[in-house]
């Protein structure tokens, strides 16, 4: 997959085959860092999948060279600089809800972590 994502590309790609759901975080230009849109999309997909008995396992992975860099510090920084809690609330709520959903859903969630290992000097 390429390093750049077109502006209109979905931030989360989902596929299901033989009872395996693959959720691909698709923000490689930001190392798949969680912003409001990606956090909300992940949480929504996980909630829907948790109710689907035909899905037996979820594989969570990231596009490009990294799995997920964590929270999108640029987005979080904007909210903090503006002292705008309304900007930060969706990413924090969706992130907490996403983790709670993963911990309580009947299907196991497997992280397919990608990334480059640095050579030792």
DSSP file (Angstrom, degrees, kcal/mol; ACC not computed):
  #  RESIDUE AA STRUCTURE BP1 BP2  ACC     N-H-->O    O-->H-N    N-H-->O    O-->H-N    TCO  KAPPA ALPHA  PHI   PSI    X-CA   Y-CA   Z-CA
    1    1 A X              0   0    0      0, 0.0    63,-0.0     0, 0.0     0, 0.0   0.000 360.0 360.0 360.0 145.8    0.0    0.0    0.0
    2    2 A X        -     0   0    0      2,-0.1    26,-0.1     1,-0.1    62,-0.0  -0.248 360.0-123.3 -74.9 163.0    1.3    3.5   -0.8
    3    3 A X  S    S+     0   0    0     61,-0.1     2,-0.3    25,-0.1    -1,-0.1   0.786  91.4  68.0 -75.8 -28.8    2.5    5.9    1.9
    4    4 A X        -     0   0    0     24,-0.1     2,-0.5    25,-0.1    -2,-0.1  -0.733  66.9-155.3 -98.6 142.7    0.1    8.7    0.8
    5    5 A X        -     0   0    0     -2,-0.3    -2,-0.0     4,-0.1     6,-0.0  -0.964  24.6-116.7-114.5 127.8   -3.7    8.5    1.3
    6    6 A X    >   -     0   0    0     -2,-0.5     3,-1.9     1,-0.1     0, 0.0  -0.295  30.0-113.0 -58.9 150.0   -6.0   10.6   -1.0
    7    7 A X  T 3  S+     0   0    0      1,-0.3    -1,-0.1     0, 0.0    -2,-0.0   0.813 116.5  48.8 -56.4 -33.3   -8.0   13.2    1.0
    8    8 A X  T 3  S+     0   0    0      2,-0.1    -1,-0.3     3,-0.0    -2,-0.1   0.488  84.0 117.1 -87.8  -2.4  -11.2   11.4    0.2
    9    9 A X  S <  S-     0   0    0     -3,-1.9     2,-0.1     1,-0.1    -4,-0.1  -0.375  74.6-105.8 -67.0 141.7  -10.0    7.9    1.2
   10   10 A X        -     0   0    0      1,-0.1    -1,-0.1    -2,-0.1     3,-0.1  -0.389  17.7-137.5 -65.5 145.5  -11.8    6.3    4.2
   11   11 A X  S    S+     0   0    0      1,-0.2    15,-3.5    14,-0.1     2,-0.4   0.637  91.3  41.0 -79.2 -14.0   -9.8    6.3    7.4
   12   12 A X  E     -A   25   0A   0     13,-0.2     2,-0.4    14,-0.1    13,-0.2  -0.983  68.4-164.8-137.9 124.8  -10.9    2.7    8.1
   13   13 A X  E     -A   24   0A   0     11,-2.5    11,-3.2    -2,-0.4     2,-0.4  -0.898  10.9-166.4-107.9 138.8  -11.1   -0.1    5.6
   14   14 A X  E     +A   23   0A   0     -2,-0.4     2,-0.3     9,-0.2     9,-0.2  -0.979  11.4 171.4-129.8 135.6  -13.1   -3.2    6.6
   15   15 A X  E     -A   22   0A   0      7,-1.9     7,-3.2    -2,-0.4     2,-0.4  -0.991  12.4-160.8-139.0 150.1  -13.2   -6.6    4.9
   16   16 A X  E     +A   21   0A   0     -2,-0.3     2,-0.3     5,-0.2     5,-0.2  -0.997  17.3 161.5-132.8 129.9  -14.8   -9.9    6.1
   17   17 A X  E >   -A   20   0A   0      3,-2.1     3,-1.8    -2,-0.4    -2,-0.0  -0.955  69.0 -12.0-150.0 127.8  -13.9  -13.3    4.7
   18   18 A X  T 3  S-     0   0    0     -2,-0.3     3,-0.1     1,-0.3    38,-0.0   0.860 129.1 -49.6  51.7  42.9  -14.5  -16.8    6.2
   19   19 A X  T 3  S+     0   0    0      1,-0.2    37,-2.7    36,-0.1    38,-1.5   0.547 113.8 116.8  78.9   6.5  -15.5  -15.3    9.6
   20   20 A X  E <   -Ab  17  57A   0     -3,-1.8    -3,-2.1    36,-0.2     2,-0.5  -0.940  48.4-160.4-112.3 119.4  -12.4  -13.1    9.9
   21   21 A X  E     -Ab  16  58A   0     36,-2.6    38,-3.1    -2,-0.6     2,-0.6  -0.857   4.5-160.9 -97.2 128.9  -13.0   -9.3    9.9
   22   22 A X  E     -Ab  15  59A   0     -7,-3.2    -7,-1.9    -2,-0.5     2,-0.6  -0.952   2.5-166.3-111.2 121.9   -9.9   -7.2    9.0
   23   23 A X  E     -Ab  14  60A   0     36,-3.0    38,-2.7    -2,-0.6     2,-0.7  -0.942   6.5-166.0-107.7 117.5  -10.0   -3.6   10.1
   24   24 A X  E     -Ab  13  61A   0    -11,-3.2   -11,-2.5    -2,-0.6     2,-0.3  -0.901  15.2-141.6-109.7 109.8   -7.3   -1.6    8.4
   25   25 A X  E     -Ab  12  62A   0     36,-3.0    38,-2.8    -2,-0.7     2,-0.3  -0.571  18.8-161.3 -67.6 127.0   -6.5    1.9    9.9
   26   26 A X        +     0   0    0    -15,-3.5   -14,-0.1    -2,-0.3    -1,-0.1  -0.477  56.2  99.9-120.6  60.0   -5.9    4.0    6.8
   27   27 A X    > > +     0   0    0     -2,-0.3     5,-3.1    36,-0.2     3,-1.9  -0.418  33.6 154.2-131.0  56.9   -4.0    7.1    7.8
   28   28 A X  G > 5 +     0   0    0      1,-0.3     3,-1.6     3,-0.2    37,-0.2   0.800  68.4  64.0 -61.9 -28.3   -0.5    6.1    6.7
   29   29 A X  G 3 5S+     0   0    0      1,-0.3    -1,-0.3     2,-0.1   -25,-0.1   0.722 112.7  36.5 -67.2 -18.9    0.6    9.7    6.2
   30   30 A X  G X 5S-     0   0    0     -3,-1.9     3,-1.5     3,-0.1    39,-0.3   0.057 120.7-106.4-115.4  20.2    0.0   10.2   10.0
   31   31 A X  T < 5S-     0   0    0     -3,-1.6    38,-1.6     1,-0.3    -3,-0.2   0.824  70.3 -67.8  54.9  34.0    1.3    6.7   11.0
   32   32 A X  T 3 <S+     0   0    0     -5,-3.1    38,-0.3    36,-0.2    -1,-0.3   0.774  81.0 177.3  58.7  30.7   -2.4    5.8   11.6
   33   33 A X    <   -     0   0    0     -3,-1.5     2,-0.6    -6,-0.4    38,-0.2  -0.369  35.5-105.7 -63.4 143.3   -2.6    8.1   14.6
   34   34 A X  B     +d   71   0B   0     36,-3.5    38,-2.7     4,-0.1     2,-0.2  -0.613  47.1 166.8 -79.7 116.4   -6.1    8.2   16.1
   35   35 A X     >  -     0   0    0     -2,-0.6     4,-2.6    36,-0.2     5,-0.3  -0.560  55.7 -84.5-110.3-176.0   -8.0   11.4   15.4
   36   36 A X  H  > S+     0   0    0     -2,-0.2     4,-2.3     1,-0.2     5,-0.2   0.919 127.5  48.7 -56.7 -45.4  -11.7   11.9   16.0
   37   37 A X  H  > S+     0   0    0      2,-0.2     4,-2.3     1,-0.2    -1,-0.2   0.929 115.2  41.5 -64.6 -47.6  -12.7   10.4   12.6
   38   38 A X  H  > S+     0   0    0      2,-0.2     4,-2.7     1,-0.2     5,-0.2   0.913 115.1  50.6 -69.3 -42.4  -10.6    7.2   13.0
   39   39 A X  H  X S+     0   0    0     -4,-2.6     4,-2.3     1,-0.2    -2,-0.2   0.925 113.8  45.3 -59.9 -44.7  -11.4    6.7   16.6
   40   40 A X  H  X S+     0   0    0     -4,-2.3     4,-2.5    -5,-0.3    -1,-0.2   0.908 113.2  49.8 -66.8 -42.4  -15.1    7.0   16.0
   41   41 A X  H  X S+     0   0    0     -4,-2.3     4,-2.4    -5,-0.2    -2,-0.2   0.913 111.9  48.3 -63.4 -43.2  -15.0    4.7   12.9
   42   42 A X  H  X S+     0   0    0     -4,-2.7     4,-2.7     2,-0.2     5,-0.2   0.937 112.7  47.6 -62.2 -46.9  -13.1    2.0   14.8
   43   43 A X  H  X S+     0   0    0     -4,-2.3     4,-2.4    -5,-0.2    -2,-0.2   0.919 112.3  49.4 -62.0 -43.5  -15.5    2.1   17.7
   44   44 A X  H  X S+     0   0    0     -4,-2.5     4,-2.1     2,-0.2    -1,-0.2   0.921 112.7  47.0 -62.6 -44.8  -18.5    2.0   15.4
   45   45 A X  H  X S+     0   0    0     -4,-2.4     4,-2.8     1,-0.2     5,-0.2   0.918 112.1  50.1 -63.2 -44.4  -17.1   -1.0   13.5
   46   46 A X  H  X S+     0   0    0     -4,-2.7     4,-2.3     1,-0.2    -1,-0.2   0.900 109.9  50.6 -62.8 -40.7  -16.2   -2.9   16.6
   47   47 A X  H  X S+     0   0    0     -4,-2.4     4,-0.7    -5,-0.2    -1,-0.2   0.923 113.4  45.3 -62.4 -43.9  -19.7   -2.3   18.1
   48   48 A X  H >< S+     0   0    0     -4,-2.1     3,-0.9     1,-0.2     4,-0.3   0.922 113.6  48.9 -65.3 -45.0  -21.3   -3.6   14.9
   49   49 A X  H >< S+     0   0    0     -4,-2.8     3,-1.8     1,-0.2     6,-0.2   0.863 101.0  64.5 -64.7 -36.3  -19.0   -6.6   14.6
   50   50 A X  H 3< S+     0   0    0     -4,-2.3    56,-0.3     1,-0.3    -1,-0.2   0.786 104.3  47.7 -58.1 -27.0  -19.5   -7.6   18.3
   51   51 A X  T << S+     0   0    0     -3,-0.9     2,-0.8    -4,-0.7    -1,-0.3   0.462  91.1  94.4 -92.5  -2.4  -23.2   -8.3   17.4
   52   52 A X    X   -     0   0    0     -3,-1.8     3,-1.4    -4,-0.3    -1,-0.1  -0.802  53.2-170.1 -98.7 105.0  -22.4  -10.3   14.3
   53   53 A X  T 3  S+     0   0    0     -2,-0.8    -1,-0.2     1,-0.3    -4,-0.0   0.673  82.4  67.1 -67.6 -16.9  -22.3  -14.0   15.2
   54   54 A X  T 3  S+     0   0    0      2,-0.0     2,-0.6    -5,-0.0    -1,-0.3   0.667  86.5  79.4 -78.7 -14.5  -20.8  -14.9   11.7
   55   55 A X    <   +     0   0    0     -3,-1.4   -35,-0.2    -6,-0.2     3,-0.1  -0.841  53.5 175.4 -96.7 123.0  -17.6  -13.1   12.6
   56   56 A X        +     0   0    0    -37,-2.7    52,-0.7    -2,-0.6     2,-0.3   0.677  63.5  12.9-100.4 -21.7  -15.3  -15.2   14.8
   57   57 A X  E     -bc  20 108A   0    -38,-1.5   -36,-2.6    50,-0.2     2,-0.4  -0.993  59.9-142.4-155.5 151.4  -12.2  -13.0   15.0
   58   58 A X  E     -bc  21 109A   0     50,-2.4    52,-3.3    -2,-0.3     2,-0.5  -0.968   8.3-160.8-118.4 133.1  -11.1   -9.4   14.3
   59   59 A X  E     -bc  22 110A   0    -38,-3.1   -36,-3.0    -2,-0.4     2,-0.5  -0.970   9.1-163.0-112.1 121.6   -7.6   -8.5   13.0
   60   60 A X  E     +bc  23 111A   0     50,-3.1    52,-2.7    -2,-0.5     2,-0.3  -0.912  22.8 152.0-107.0 126.1   -6.7   -4.9   13.5
   61   61 A X  E     -bc  24 112A   0    -38,-2.7   -36,-3.0    -2,-0.5     2,-0.4  -0.876  33.9-120.1-145.4 175.3   -3.8   -3.5   11.4
   62   62 A X  E     -b   25   0A   0     50,-0.5   -36,-0.2    -2,-0.3     2,-0.2  -0.936  20.4-120.8-126.6 146.7   -2.5   -0.3    9.9
   63   63 A X  S >  S+     0   0    0    -38,-2.8     3,-0.7    -2,-0.4   -36,-0.2  -0.485  76.4   8.3 -78.3 151.9   -1.7    0.8    6.4
   64   64 A X  T 3  S-     0   0    0      1,-0.2    -2,-0.1    -2,-0.2   -61,-0.1  -0.466 119.3 -28.4  82.0-148.8    1.8    1.9    5.5
   65   65 A X  T 3  S+     0   0    0    -37,-0.2    51,-0.4    -2,-0.2     2,-0.3   0.445 119.0  51.6 -92.1  -1.1    4.9    1.6    7.6
   66   66 A X    <   -     0   0    0     -3,-0.7    49,-0.2     1,-0.2     3,-0.1  -0.972  62.6-143.2-137.5 151.5    3.4    1.7   11.1
   67   67 A X  S    S-     0   0    0     47,-1.0     2,-0.3    -2,-0.3    -1,-0.2   0.986  82.0 -36.1 -71.0 -65.3    0.6    0.0   13.0
   68   68 A X        -     0   0    0     46,-0.2    -1,-0.2    -6,-0.1   -36,-0.2  -0.862  41.1-152.3-165.5 126.9   -0.7    3.0   15.0
   69   69 A X        -     0   0    0    -38,-1.6     2,-0.3     1,-0.3   -36,-0.2   0.409  50.1-117.8 -82.9   2.9    1.3    5.9   16.5
   70   70 A X  S    S+     0   0    0    -38,-0.3   -36,-3.5   -39,-0.2    -1,-0.3  -0.726  73.1   6.5  96.1-148.9   -1.4    6.5   19.2
   71   71 A X  B    S-d   34   0B   0     -2,-0.3     2,-1.0   -38,-0.2   -36,-0.2  -0.439  83.1-106.4 -70.9 144.5   -3.3    9.7   19.5
   72   72 A X     >  -     0   0    0    -38,-2.7     4,-2.6     1,-0.2     5,-0.2  -0.596  32.3-164.0 -72.8 102.4   -2.9   12.2   16.8
   73   73 A X  H  > S+     0   0    0     -2,-1.0     4,-2.8     1,-0.2    -1,-0.2   0.799  85.0  57.3 -63.4 -30.1   -0.8   14.8   18.6
   74   74 A X  H  > S+     0   0    0      2,-0.2     4,-1.9     1,-0.2    -1,-0.2   0.939 111.1  42.4 -65.2 -45.5   -1.4   17.5   16.0
   75   75 A X  H  > S+     0   0    0     -3,-0.2     4,-1.6     2,-0.2    -2,-0.2   0.907 117.1  46.9 -66.5 -42.0   -5.2   17.2   16.5
   76   76 A X  H  X S+     0   0    0     -4,-2.6     4,-2.2     1,-0.2    -2,-0.2   0.904 110.7  53.3 -66.3 -40.8   -4.9   17.0   20.3
   77   77 A X  H  X S+     0   0    0     -4,-2.8     4,-3.0    -5,-0.2     5,-0.2   0.876 104.9  54.4 -62.2 -39.1   -2.5   19.9   20.3
   78   78 A X  H  X S+     0   0    0     -4,-1.9     4,-2.2     1,-0.2    -1,-0.2   0.927 110.2  46.8 -60.4 -45.0   -5.0   22.1   18.4
   79   79 A X  H  <>S+     0   0    0     -4,-1.6     5,-2.8     1,-0.2     4,-0.2   0.885 114.2  47.1 -65.1 -39.0   -7.7   21.4   21.0
   80   80 A X  H ><5S+     0   0    0     -4,-2.2     3,-1.0     3,-0.2    -2,-0.2   0.916 111.4  50.5 -69.5 -42.7   -5.3   22.1   23.9
   81   81 A X  H 3<5S+     0   0    0     -4,-3.0    -2,-0.2     1,-0.3    -1,-0.2   0.900 114.6  43.8 -60.9 -41.2   -4.0   25.3   22.3
   82   82 A X  T 3<5S-     0   0    0     -4,-2.2    -1,-0.3    -5,-0.2    -2,-0.2   0.494 106.8-130.4 -80.9  -2.5   -7.5   26.6   21.7
   83   83 A X  T < 5 +     0   0    0     -3,-1.0     2,-0.8    -4,-0.2    -3,-0.2   0.889  57.2 150.7  51.2  41.6   -8.5   25.4   25.2
   84   84 A X    >>< +     0   0    0     -5,-2.8     3,-1.0    -6,-0.2     4,-1.0  -0.839  27.9 179.0-110.8  94.9  -11.4   23.7   23.5
   85   85 A X  H 3> S+     0   0    0     -2,-0.8     4,-2.5     1,-0.3    -1,-0.2   0.780  80.0  67.0 -66.5 -25.9  -12.4   20.6   25.3
   86   86 A X  H 3> S+     0   0    0      1,-0.2     4,-0.7     2,-0.2    -1,-0.3   0.813  99.7  51.5 -64.6 -28.5  -15.2   20.0   22.8
   87   87 A X  H <4 S+     0   0    0     -3,-1.0     4,-0.4     1,-0.2    -1,-0.2   0.836 115.9  40.1 -73.5 -34.0  -12.5   19.4   20.2
   88   88 A X  H  X S+     0   0    0     -4,-1.0     4,-2.0     1,-0.1     5,-0.2   0.771  98.8  76.0 -85.7 -28.5  -10.8   16.8   22.5
   89   89 A X  H  X S+     0   0    0     -4,-2.5     4,-2.9     1,-0.2     5,-0.3   0.877  90.5  52.7 -57.5 -45.5  -13.8   15.1   23.9
   90   90 A X  H  X S+     0   0    0     -4,-0.7     4,-2.6     1,-0.2     5,-0.3   0.919 111.4  45.4 -60.7 -42.5  -14.8   13.0   20.8
   91   91 A X  H  > S+     0   0    0     -4,-0.4     4,-2.0    -3,-0.2    -1,-0.2   0.900 116.4  45.9 -68.3 -38.2  -11.3   11.4   20.5
   92   92 A X  H  X S+     0   0    0     -4,-2.0     4,-2.3     2,-0.2    -2,-0.2   0.930 116.1  44.5 -69.5 -44.9  -11.0   10.7   24.2
   93   93 A X  H  X S+     0   0    0     -4,-2.9     4,-2.7    -5,-0.2     5,-0.2   0.933 115.5  47.0 -64.4 -46.6  -14.5    9.2   24.5
   94   94 A X  H  X S+     0   0    0     -4,-2.6     4,-2.6    -5,-0.3    -1,-0.2   0.891 111.9  51.9 -63.8 -38.6  -14.3    7.1   21.3
   95   95 A X  H  X S+     0   0    0     -4,-2.0     4,-1.9    -5,-0.3    -1,-0.2   0.929 112.7  43.8 -63.3 -45.7  -10.8    5.9   22.4
   96   96 A X  H  X S+     0   0    0     -4,-2.3     4,-2.2     1,-0.2    -2,-0.2   0.924 116.0  47.6 -64.8 -44.0  -12.1    4.8   25.8
   97   97 A X  H  X S+     0   0    0     -4,-2.7     4,-2.7     1,-0.2    -2,-0.2   0.877 108.9  55.1 -65.1 -37.6  -15.2    3.2   24.4
   98   98 A X  H  X S+     0   0    0     -4,-2.6     4,-2.4    -5,-0.2    -1,-0.2   0.927 109.8  45.7 -61.7 -45.7  -13.2    1.4   21.7
   99   99 A X  H  X S+     0   0    0     -4,-1.9     4,-2.1     2,-0.2    -2,-0.2   0.913 112.9  50.3 -65.1 -42.6  -11.0   -0.2   24.3
  100  100 A X  H  X S+     0   0    0     -4,-2.2     4,-1.4     1,-0.2    -2,-0.2   0.911 110.4  50.1 -62.3 -42.0  -14.0   -1.2   26.5
  101  101 A X  H  X S+     0   0    0     -4,-2.7     4,-1.9     1,-0.2     3,-0.4   0.931 110.0  50.1 -62.0 -45.3  -15.7   -2.7   23.4
  102  102 A X  H  < S+     0   0    0     -4,-2.4    -1,-0.2     1,-0.2    -2,-0.2   0.878 111.5  49.4 -60.3 -37.4  -12.6   -4.7   22.5
  103  103 A X  H  < S+     0   0    0     -4,-2.1    -1,-0.2     1,-0.2    -2,-0.2   0.765 120.1  35.0 -73.9 -24.7  -12.3   -6.0   26.1
  104  104 A X  H  < S+     0   0    0     -4,-1.4    -2,-0.2    -3,-0.4    -1,-0.2   0.550  89.4 105.6-109.8  -9.1  -16.0   -7.1   26.3
  105  105 A X  S  < S-     0   0    0     -4,-1.9     4,-0.1    -5,-0.2   -54,-0.1  -0.378  72.6-125.7 -73.2 153.1  -16.8   -8.3   22.8
  106  106 A X  S    S+     0   0    0    -56,-0.3     2,-0.3     2,-0.1    -1,-0.1   0.785  88.4  76.2 -71.0 -26.0  -17.2  -12.1   22.3
  107  107 A X  S    S-     0   0    0      1,-0.1   -50,-0.2   -50,-0.1     2,-0.2  -0.602  85.9-116.9 -86.1 144.4  -14.7  -12.2   19.5
  108  108 A X  E     -c   57   0A   0    -52,-0.7   -50,-2.4    -2,-0.3     2,-0.5  -0.518  22.3-140.7 -74.2 149.1  -10.9  -12.0   20.1
  109  109 A X  E     -c   58   0A   0    -52,-0.2     2,-0.5    -2,-0.2   -50,-0.2  -0.962  14.8-164.4-113.6 123.0   -9.1   -9.0   18.6
  110  110 A X  E     -c   59   0A   0    -52,-3.3   -50,-3.1    -2,-0.5     2,-0.7  -0.914  11.3-143.2-109.1 129.8   -5.7   -9.7   17.2
  111  111 A X  E     -c   60   0A   0     -2,-0.5     2,-1.2   -52,-0.2   -50,-0.2  -0.837   4.6-159.7 -92.6 118.6   -3.3   -6.8   16.4
  112  112 A X  E     -c   61   0A   0    -52,-2.7   -50,-0.5    -2,-0.7     2,-0.5  -0.779  21.8-160.7 -95.2  89.1   -1.3   -7.4   13.3
  113  113 A X        -     0   0    0     -2,-1.2     2,-0.3   -52,-0.1   -52,-0.1  -0.594  11.5-176.0 -83.0 122.9    1.5   -5.0   14.2
  114  114 A X        +     0   0    0     -2,-0.5   -47,-1.0   -51,-0.0     2,-0.3  -0.797  20.7 120.7-112.0 159.0    3.6   -3.8   11.3
  115  115 A X        -     0   0    0     -2,-0.3     2,-0.4   -49,-0.2   -49,-0.2  -0.857  56.5 -86.1 161.8 166.2    6.6   -1.5   11.5
  116  116 A X        -     0   0    0    -51,-0.4     2,-0.5    -2,-0.3    -2,-0.0  -0.800  31.8-137.2-100.2 135.9   10.3   -1.3   10.7
  117  117 A X        -     0   0    0     -2,-0.4     2,-0.3     1,-0.0    -2,-0.0  -0.759  22.6-125.9 -89.4 133.7   12.9   -2.6   13.0
  118  118 A X        -     0   0    0     -2,-0.5     2,-0.2     1,-0.1     3,-0.0  -0.589  23.1-116.9 -79.5 138.4   15.9   -0.3   13.4
  119  119 A X        -     0   0    0     -2,-0.3     2,-0.2     1,-0.1    -1,-0.1  -0.504  32.6-111.8 -71.7 141.4   19.3   -1.8   12.8
  120  120 A X              0   0    0     -2,-0.2    -1,-0.1     1,-0.1     0, 0.0  -0.524 360.0 360.0 -75.0 140.7   21.5   -1.8   15.8
  121  121 A X              0   0    0     -2,-0.2    -1,-0.1    -3,-0.0    -2,-0.0   0.425 360.0 360.0 -99.6 360.0   24.5    0.5   15.5
